[in-house]
């Protein structure tokens, strides 16, 4: 589930870089995606 959220955030970030001119929102999405992946890696749970 967490990887899905991170993937969606990364896709939105790439779309924001290429099509939308949203400014700081792009970087916020990138930070959320990175934090989500780091939390998943730190927790070390296996995918169900």
mmCIF file of the N, C-alpha and C atoms, coordinates in Angstrom:
data_MODEL
# 
_entry.id   MODEL 
# 
loop_
_atom_site.group_PDB 
_atom_site.id 
_atom_site.type_symbol 
_atom_site.label_atom_id 
_atom_site.label_alt_id 
_atom_site.label_comp_id 
_atom_site.label_asym_id 
_atom_site.label_entity_id 
_atom_site.label_seq_id 
_atom_site.pdbx_PDB_ins_code 
_atom_site.Cartn_x 
_atom_site.Cartn_y 
_atom_site.Cartn_z 
_atom_site.occupancy 
_atom_site.B_iso_or_equiv 
_atom_site.pdbx_formal_charge 
_atom_site.auth_seq_id 
_atom_site.auth_comp_id 
_atom_site.auth_asym_id 
_atom_site.auth_atom_id 
_atom_site.pdbx_PDB_model_num 
ATOM 1   N N  . UNK A 1 1  ? 0.825  -1.190 0.000   1.00 0.00 ? 1  UNK A N  1 
ATOM 2   C CA . UNK A 1 1  ? 0.000  0.000  0.000   1.00 0.00 ? 1  UNK A CA 1 
ATOM 3   C C  . UNK A 1 1  ? 0.873  1.260  0.000   1.00 0.00 ? 1  UNK A C  1 
ATOM 4   N N  . UNK A 1 2  ? 1.913  1.217  0.816   1.00 0.00 ? 2  UNK A N  1 
ATOM 5   C CA . UNK A 1 2  ? 2.792  2.379  0.909   1.00 0.00 ? 2  UNK A CA 1 
ATOM 6   C C  . UNK A 1 2  ? 3.544  2.608  -0.392  1.00 0.00 ? 2  UNK A C  1 
ATOM 7   N N  . UNK A 1 3  ? 3.965  1.517  -1.048  1.00 0.00 ? 3  UNK A N  1 
ATOM 8   C CA . UNK A 1 3  ? 4.635  1.665  -2.338  1.00 0.00 ? 3  UNK A CA 1 
ATOM 9   C C  . UNK A 1 3  ? 3.692  2.244  -3.386  1.00 0.00 ? 3  UNK A C  1 
ATOM 10  N N  . UNK A 1 4  ? 2.431  1.899  -3.320  1.00 0.00 ? 4  UNK A N  1 
ATOM 11  C CA . UNK A 1 4  ? 1.445  2.438  -4.257  1.00 0.00 ? 4  UNK A CA 1 
ATOM 12  C C  . UNK A 1 4  ? 1.292  3.942  -4.080  1.00 0.00 ? 4  UNK A C  1 
ATOM 13  N N  . UNK A 1 5  ? 1.220  4.372  -2.838  1.00 0.00 ? 5  UNK A N  1 
ATOM 14  C CA . UNK A 1 5  ? 1.115  5.802  -2.562  1.00 0.00 ? 5  UNK A CA 1 
ATOM 15  C C  . UNK A 1 5  ? 2.369  6.528  -3.043  1.00 0.00 ? 5  UNK A C  1 
ATOM 16  N N  . UNK A 1 6  ? 3.529  5.945  -2.764  1.00 0.00 ? 6  UNK A N  1 
ATOM 17  C CA . UNK A 1 6  ? 4.780  6.563  -3.199  1.00 0.00 ? 6  UNK A CA 1 
ATOM 18  C C  . UNK A 1 6  ? 4.842  6.644  -4.723  1.00 0.00 ? 6  UNK A C  1 
ATOM 19  N N  . UNK A 1 7  ? 4.395  5.606  -5.407  1.00 0.00 ? 7  UNK A N  1 
ATOM 20  C CA . UNK A 1 7  ? 4.391  5.609  -6.872  1.00 0.00 ? 7  UNK A CA 1 
ATOM 21  C C  . UNK A 1 7  ? 3.455  6.677  -7.418  1.00 0.00 ? 7  UNK A C  1 
ATOM 22  N N  . UNK A 1 8  ? 2.282  6.796  -6.828  1.00 0.00 ? 8  UNK A N  1 
ATOM 23  C CA . UNK A 1 8  ? 1.328  7.827  -7.265  1.00 0.00 ? 8  UNK A CA 1 
ATOM 24  C C  . UNK A 1 8  ? 1.912  9.217  -7.055  1.00 0.00 ? 8  UNK A C  1 
ATOM 25  N N  . UNK A 1 9  ? 2.552  9.432  -5.911  1.00 0.00 ? 9  UNK A N  1 
ATOM 26  C CA . UNK A 1 9  ? 3.162  10.730 -5.651  1.00 0.00 ? 9  UNK A CA 1 
ATOM 27  C C  . UNK A 1 9  ? 4.293  11.034 -6.625  1.00 0.00 ? 9  UNK A C  1 
ATOM 28  N N  . UNK A 1 10 ? 5.087  10.016 -6.954  1.00 0.00 ? 10 UNK A N  1 
ATOM 29  C CA . UNK A 1 10 ? 6.168  10.226 -7.923  1.00 0.00 ? 10 UNK A CA 1 
ATOM 30  C C  . UNK A 1 10 ? 5.624  10.538 -9.314  1.00 0.00 ? 10 UNK A C  1 
ATOM 31  N N  . UNK A 1 11 ? 4.548  9.866  -9.704  1.00 0.00 ? 11 UNK A N  1 
ATOM 32  C CA . UNK A 1 11 ? 3.930  10.145 -11.002 1.00 0.00 ? 11 UNK A CA 1 
ATOM 33  C C  . UNK A 1 11 ? 3.386  11.569 -11.036 1.00 0.00 ? 11 UNK A C  1 
ATOM 34  N N  . UNK A 1 12 ? 2.731  11.981 -9.957  1.00 0.00 ? 12 UNK A N  1 
ATOM 35  C CA . UNK A 1 12 ? 2.230  13.352 -9.887  1.00 0.00 ? 12 UNK A CA 1 
ATOM 36  C C  . UNK A 1 12 ? 3.374  14.360 -9.938  1.00 0.00 ? 12 UNK A C  1 
ATOM 37  N N  . UNK A 1 13 ? 4.493  14.007 -9.304  1.00 0.00 ? 13 UNK A N  1 
ATOM 38  C CA . UNK A 1 13 ? 5.651  14.895 -9.315  1.00 0.00 ? 13 UNK A CA 1 
ATOM 39  C C  . UNK A 1 13 ? 6.192  15.062 -10.730 1.00 0.00 ? 13 UNK A C  1 
ATOM 40  N N  . UNK A 1 14 ? 6.320  13.945 -11.458 1.00 0.00 ? 14 UNK A N  1 
ATOM 41  C CA . UNK A 1 14 ? 6.814  14.010 -12.832 1.00 0.00 ? 14 UNK A CA 1 
ATOM 42  C C  . UNK A 1 14 ? 5.842  14.792 -13.715 1.00 0.00 ? 14 UNK A C  1 
ATOM 43  N N  . UNK A 1 15 ? 4.547  14.556 -13.543 1.00 0.00 ? 15 UNK A N  1 
ATOM 44  C CA . UNK A 1 15 ? 3.560  15.322 -14.311 1.00 0.00 ? 15 UNK A CA 1 
ATOM 45  C C  . UNK A 1 15 ? 3.651  16.811 -13.989 1.00 0.00 ? 15 UNK A C  1 
ATOM 46  N N  . UNK A 1 16 ? 3.881  17.110 -12.741 1.00 0.00 ? 16 UNK A N  1 
ATOM 47  C CA . UNK A 1 16 ? 4.016  18.506 -12.343 1.00 0.00 ? 16 UNK A CA 1 
ATOM 48  C C  . UNK A 1 16 ? 5.237  19.159 -12.961 1.00 0.00 ? 16 UNK A C  1 
ATOM 49  N N  . UNK A 1 17 ? 6.300  18.396 -13.086 1.00 0.00 ? 17 UNK A N  1 
ATOM 50  C CA . UNK A 1 17 ? 7.509  18.948 -13.697 1.00 0.00 ? 17 UNK A CA 1 
ATOM 51  C C  . UNK A 1 17 ? 7.327  19.191 -15.190 1.00 0.00 ? 17 UNK A C  1 
ATOM 52  N N  . UNK A 1 18 ? 6.542  18.343 -15.846 1.00 0.00 ? 18 UNK A N  1 
ATOM 53  C CA . UNK A 1 18 ? 6.444  18.425 -17.297 1.00 0.00 ? 18 UNK A CA 1 
ATOM 54  C C  . UNK A 1 18 ? 5.268  19.258 -17.779 1.00 0.00 ? 18 UNK A C  1 
ATOM 55  N N  . UNK A 1 19 ? 4.145  19.219 -17.080 1.00 0.00 ? 19 UNK A N  1 
ATOM 56  C CA . UNK A 1 19 ? 2.949  19.890 -17.612 1.00 0.00 ? 19 UNK A CA 1 
ATOM 57  C C  . UNK A 1 19 ? 2.432  21.017 -16.734 1.00 0.00 ? 19 UNK A C  1 
ATOM 58  N N  . UNK A 1 20 ? 2.398  20.796 -15.451 1.00 0.00 ? 20 UNK A N  1 
ATOM 59  C CA . UNK A 1 20 ? 1.817  21.789 -14.559 1.00 0.00 ? 20 UNK A CA 1 
ATOM 60  C C  . UNK A 1 20 ? 2.898  22.735 -14.048 1.00 0.00 ? 20 UNK A C  1 
ATOM 61  N N  . UNK A 1 21 ? 2.517  23.931 -13.746 1.00 0.00 ? 21 UNK A N  1 
ATOM 62  C CA . UNK A 1 21 ? 3.441  24.888 -13.162 1.00 0.00 ? 21 UNK A CA 1 
ATOM 63  C C  . UNK A 1 21 ? 2.956  25.219 -11.756 1.00 0.00 ? 21 UNK A C  1 
ATOM 64  N N  . UNK A 1 22 ? 3.155  24.296 -10.845 1.00 0.00 ? 22 UNK A N  1 
ATOM 65  C CA . UNK A 1 22 ? 2.572  24.414 -9.519  1.00 0.00 ? 22 UNK A CA 1 
ATOM 66  C C  . UNK A 1 22 ? 3.582  24.906 -8.487  1.00 0.00 ? 22 UNK A C  1 
ATOM 67  N N  . UNK A 1 23 ? 4.849  24.934 -8.845  1.00 0.00 ? 23 UNK A N  1 
ATOM 68  C CA . UNK A 1 23 ? 5.866  25.471 -7.952  1.00 0.00 ? 23 UNK A CA 1 
ATOM 69  C C  . UNK A 1 23 ? 6.202  24.556 -6.802  1.00 0.00 ? 23 UNK A C  1 
ATOM 70  N N  . UNK A 1 24 ? 5.955  25.011 -5.595  1.00 0.00 ? 24 UNK A N  1 
ATOM 71  C CA . UNK A 1 24 ? 6.374  24.290 -4.394  1.00 0.00 ? 24 UNK A CA 1 
ATOM 72  C C  . UNK A 1 24 ? 5.649  22.958 -4.220  1.00 0.00 ? 24 UNK A C  1 
ATOM 73  N N  . UNK A 1 25 ? 4.452  22.827 -4.765  1.00 0.00 ? 25 UNK A N  1 
ATOM 74  C CA . UNK A 1 25 ? 3.701  21.576 -4.629  1.00 0.00 ? 25 UNK A CA 1 
ATOM 75  C C  . UNK A 1 25 ? 4.470  20.398 -5.218  1.00 0.00 ? 25 UNK A C  1 
ATOM 76  N N  . UNK A 1 26 ? 5.193  20.623 -6.280  1.00 0.00 ? 26 UNK A N  1 
ATOM 77  C CA . UNK A 1 26 ? 5.978  19.567 -6.914  1.00 0.00 ? 26 UNK A CA 1 
ATOM 78  C C  . UNK A 1 26 ? 7.004  19.019 -5.921  1.00 0.00 ? 26 UNK A C  1 
ATOM 79  N N  . UNK A 1 27 ? 7.683  19.910 -5.234  1.00 0.00 ? 27 UNK A N  1 
ATOM 80  C CA . UNK A 1 27 ? 8.711  19.480 -4.305  1.00 0.00 ? 27 UNK A CA 1 
ATOM 81  C C  . UNK A 1 27 ? 8.108  18.834 -3.065  1.00 0.00 ? 27 UNK A C  1 
ATOM 82  N N  . UNK A 1 28 ? 6.962  19.282 -2.655  1.00 0.00 ? 28 UNK A N  1 
ATOM 83  C CA . UNK A 1 28 ? 6.272  18.664 -1.518  1.00 0.00 ? 28 UNK A CA 1 
ATOM 84  C C  . UNK A 1 28 ? 5.890  17.223 -1.870  1.00 0.00 ? 28 UNK A C  1 
ATOM 85  N N  . UNK A 1 29 ? 5.399  16.993 -3.080  1.00 0.00 ? 29 UNK A N  1 
ATOM 86  C CA . UNK A 1 29 ? 5.052  15.641 -3.502  1.00 0.00 ? 29 UNK A CA 1 
ATOM 87  C C  . UNK A 1 29 ? 6.275  14.742 -3.521  1.00 0.00 ? 29 UNK A C  1 
ATOM 88  N N  . UNK A 1 30 ? 7.385  15.259 -3.989  1.00 0.00 ? 30 UNK A N  1 
ATOM 89  C CA . UNK A 1 30 ? 8.621  14.479 -4.020  1.00 0.00 ? 30 UNK A CA 1 
ATOM 90  C C  . UNK A 1 30 ? 9.063  14.117 -2.606  1.00 0.00 ? 30 UNK A C  1 
ATOM 91  N N  . UNK A 1 31 ? 9.001  15.048 -1.694  1.00 0.00 ? 31 UNK A N  1 
ATOM 92  C CA . UNK A 1 31 ? 9.394  14.789 -0.310  1.00 0.00 ? 31 UNK A CA 1 
ATOM 93  C C  . UNK A 1 31 ? 8.480  13.742 0.314   1.00 0.00 ? 31 UNK A C  1 
ATOM 94  N N  . UNK A 1 32 ? 7.170  13.838 0.087   1.00 0.00 ? 32 UNK A N  1 
ATOM 95  C CA . UNK A 1 32 ? 6.245  12.835 0.625   1.00 0.00 ? 32 UNK A CA 1 
ATOM 96  C C  . UNK A 1 32 ? 6.552  11.449 0.069   1.00 0.00 ? 32 UNK A C  1 
ATOM 97  N N  . UNK A 1 33 ? 6.855  11.363 -1.218  1.00 0.00 ? 33 UNK A N  1 
ATOM 98  C CA . UNK A 1 33 ? 7.164  10.062 -1.824  1.00 0.00 ? 33 UNK A CA 1 
ATOM 99  C C  . UNK A 1 33 ? 8.434  9.475  -1.222  1.00 0.00 ? 33 UNK A C  1 
ATOM 100 N N  . UNK A 1 34 ? 9.447  10.284 -1.045  1.00 0.00 ? 34 UNK A N  1 
ATOM 101 C CA . UNK A 1 34 ? 10.703 9.797  -0.473  1.00 0.00 ? 34 UNK A CA 1 
ATOM 102 C C  . UNK A 1 34 ? 10.507 9.364  0.970   1.00 0.00 ? 34 UNK A C  1 
ATOM 103 N N  . UNK A 1 35 ? 9.769  10.150 1.739   1.00 0.00 ? 35 UNK A N  1 
ATOM 104 C CA . UNK A 1 35 ? 9.507  9.804  3.140   1.00 0.00 ? 35 UNK A CA 1 
ATOM 105 C C  . UNK A 1 35 ? 8.716  8.500  3.228   1.00 0.00 ? 35 UNK A C  1 
ATOM 106 N N  . UNK A 1 36 ? 7.747  8.313  2.357   1.00 0.00 ? 36 UNK A N  1 
ATOM 107 C CA . UNK A 1 36 ? 6.945  7.087  2.381   1.00 0.00 ? 36 UNK A CA 1 
ATOM 108 C C  . UNK A 1 36 ? 7.812  5.865  2.111   1.00 0.00 ? 36 UNK A C  1 
ATOM 109 N N  . UNK A 1 37 ? 8.708  5.964  1.147   1.00 0.00 ? 37 UNK A N  1 
ATOM 110 C CA . UNK A 1 37 ? 9.593  4.840  0.834   1.00 0.00 ? 37 UNK A CA 1 
ATOM 111 C C  . UNK A 1 37 ? 10.568 4.598  1.986   1.00 0.00 ? 37 UNK A C  1 
ATOM 112 N N  . UNK A 1 38 ? 11.115 5.647  2.560   1.00 0.00 ? 38 UNK A N  1 
ATOM 113 C CA . UNK A 1 38 ? 12.051 5.479  3.671   1.00 0.00 ? 38 UNK A CA 1 
ATOM 114 C C  . UNK A 1 38 ? 11.380 4.832  4.874   1.00 0.00 ? 38 UNK A C  1 
ATOM 115 N N  . UNK A 1 39 ? 10.163 5.230  5.175   1.00 0.00 ? 39 UNK A N  1 
ATOM 116 C CA . UNK A 1 39 ? 9.439  4.616  6.291   1.00 0.00 ? 39 UNK A CA 1 
ATOM 117 C C  . UNK A 1 39 ? 9.249  3.128  6.034   1.00 0.00 ? 39 UNK A C  1 
ATOM 118 N N  . UNK A 1 40 ? 8.914  2.783  4.806   1.00 0.00 ? 40 UNK A N  1 
ATOM 119 C CA . UNK A 1 40 ? 8.708  1.374  4.460   1.00 0.00 ? 40 UNK A CA 1 
ATOM 120 C C  . UNK A 1 40 ? 10.004 0.580  4.605   1.00 0.00 ? 40 UNK A C  1 
ATOM 121 N N  . UNK A 1 41 ? 11.108 1.158  4.161   1.00 0.00 ? 41 UNK A N  1 
ATOM 122 C CA . UNK A 1 41 ? 12.391 0.471  4.251   1.00 0.00 ? 41 UNK A CA 1 
ATOM 123 C C  . UNK A 1 41 ? 12.825 0.335  5.703   1.00 0.00 ? 41 UNK A C  1 
ATOM 124 N N  . UNK A 1 42 ? 12.641 1.368  6.494   1.00 0.00 ? 42 UNK A N  1 
ATOM 125 C CA . UNK A 1 42 ? 13.043 1.332  7.901   1.00 0.00 ? 42 UNK A CA 1 
ATOM 126 C C  . UNK A 1 42 ? 12.219 0.315  8.683   1.00 0.00 ? 42 UNK A C  1 
ATOM 127 N N  . UNK A 1 43 ? 10.928 0.234  8.384   1.00 0.00 ? 43 UNK A N  1 
ATOM 128 C CA . UNK A 1 43 ? 10.065 -0.717 9.090   1.00 0.00 ? 43 UNK A CA 1 
ATOM 129 C C  . UNK A 1 43 ? 10.427 -2.145 8.712   1.00 0.00 ? 43 UNK A C  1 
ATOM 130 N N  . UNK A 1 44 ? 10.845 -2.370 7.494   1.00 0.00 ? 44 UNK A N  1 
ATOM 131 C CA . UNK A 1 44 ? 11.307 -3.682 7.075   1.00 0.00 ? 44 UNK A CA 1 
ATOM 132 C C  . UNK A 1 44 ? 10.225 -4.725 6.957   1.00 0.00 ? 44 UNK A C  1 
ATOM 133 N N  . UNK A 1 45 ? 8.983  -4.316 6.784   1.00 0.00 ? 45 UNK A N  1 
ATOM 134 C CA . UNK A 1 45 ? 7.898  -5.295 6.639   1.00 0.00 ? 45 UNK A CA 1 
ATOM 135 C C  . UNK A 1 45 ? 7.893  -5.864 5.229   1.00 0.00 ? 45 UNK A C  1 
ATOM 136 N N  . UNK A 1 46 ? 7.445  -7.117 5.141   1.00 0.00 ? 46 UNK A N  1 
ATOM 137 C CA . UNK A 1 46 ? 7.317  -7.741 3.835   1.00 0.00 ? 46 UNK A CA 1 
ATOM 138 C C  . UNK A 1 46 ? 5.986  -7.391 3.212   1.00 0.00 ? 46 UNK A C  1 
ATOM 139 N N  . UNK A 1 47 ? 5.959  -7.358 1.889   1.00 0.00 ? 47 UNK A N  1 
ATOM 140 C CA . UNK A 1 47 ? 4.724  -7.065 1.169   1.00 0.00 ? 47 UNK A CA 1 
ATOM 141 C C  . UNK A 1 47 ? 3.762  -8.234 1.312   1.00 0.00 ? 47 UNK A C  1 
ATOM 142 N N  . UNK A 1 48 ? 2.537  -7.961 1.646   1.00 0.00 ? 48 UNK A N  1 
ATOM 143 C CA . UNK A 1 48 ? 1.540  -9.019 1.871   1.00 0.00 ? 48 UNK A CA 1 
ATOM 144 C C  . UNK A 1 48 ? 1.001  -9.481 0.535   1.00 0.00 ? 48 UNK A C  1 
# 
